[in-house]
Every structure is written in structure tokens, then in C-alpha cells.
Amino acid sequence: MKKYIGFFIGAAMIMTMGCKDMGQVIQGRVIAYDKDKGQVTFLEDKSIIKGMPDYSIIPPAVYTIPEDSHEMGPAPSAGQRMGLDTDMNTIRIFDQGANLIKDIIYTPIDKKDYIDSDNALVADVAFPVVDRRAKTIQIYSKRQKRLVTFTLPDEYFALPDETWAAGDEIRIYYKEKGKALRMMNITQTDIFKK
């Protein structure tokens, strides 16, 4: 009997030691990508509800990209738009200067729903479309299938265009915080494509 107890204790210890080597996964929306430094900065998604992300963990996470280029998907695009609520006419952005998340109320001009990404209205357009002369911003939310045109107070048109762009969503596998072993660009990678 003692022989079996010793075996089970030994097996449990080995299993516990092996679990310590298991990595972790973190996911979020990219706000900055520096290819030269090999760094990606993103706001972590704290939501547990699929399809309803919540990018509100401050400060942003900074990770080095994988050393092995085969462990990384397409390079991510950066943007500061974290959310769009067309019911409340509110756009949520990450303000890099203040290092905080802001909800900005906009004045709607036009909204079109059920717009797939292959629709002629959005297919060959680089969003956001910022027209500083007409004081309009047009954005397309692929997740919401929504094309929205709105205006804001003048001071917001001094911000760079990427303020209104939604950065790519990425998923990182790591063992050491701040150092990605694998990185998947969820936005640009179709895992179902053959």
C-alpha cells in the first residue's frame, strides 16, 4: 500500500511541476505597433462574453513580438477606437496623451446597418474617412456590420486619423509577462479558411 501512495504522491508532484511550465493567453486591441523595436501595445479585453469585448484595462500591456517569425501572424494595425455605441451616439477612444479611456458623444449624420465587409459601400475604402473640411468622420465596424458617419466639435479634428480606427485584435501566448511566444492577429486571420 505504501508503494502505491508513494507512486501517487510522486505522480502528483510531477504533474504539478509540469503545470508550472504551462503558458498563459492574453487578448486585446492594438493601440501601437513598433516593428523596429519588435513591440506591440494593446488594451486587454476583460470581457468574458464572446462578441462583446471590453477594452478597459489600464495601463496598456506592452509585449515583445515572438522571436520566431513563424509564431506570428500578420503584423497588426493600430488604432485608438475601443467601442462604438450608436444607440447612445458615443464613441470610446483611448487617449494616449492622458493614458485613459474617453467616451465622446458625437452628432450622427448617417447610419447603415447590416453592411457586410464585401459590400460596395465599404469593400475598397480605407477607414476611417476623416474629412476635416466638411467636419465629418465615417467609420465602419466589421463586427457590428455598421457604417456610421458623424461629426464632432472642432477640437477633435486635430487628432490623428488612427484615433477613430479600431486596432486589430490580437491573442498572445506567453510564459513570461511582456514576452510573446506566439501572437495571432485575430482580425486578419481566418482560421476557417482552407
Secondary structure as UniProt FT lines:
FT   HELIX           2..20
FT   STRAND          24..34
FT   TURN            35..38
FT   STRAND          39..45
FT   TURN            50..51
FT   STRAND          61..64
FT   HELIX           69..71
FT   STRAND          81..85
FT   TURN            86..89
FT   STRAND          90..95
FT   TURN            96..99
FT   STRAND          100..105
FT   STRAND          107..113
FT   TURN            117..118
FT   TURN            120..124
FT   STRAND          129..131
FT   TURN            132..135
FT   STRAND          136..141
FT   TURN            142..145
FT   STRAND          146..151
FT   HELIX           154..158
FT   HELIX           161..164
FT   STRAND          169..176
FT   TURN            177..178
FT   STRAND          179..185
FT   TURN            186..188
FT   TURN            191..192
//
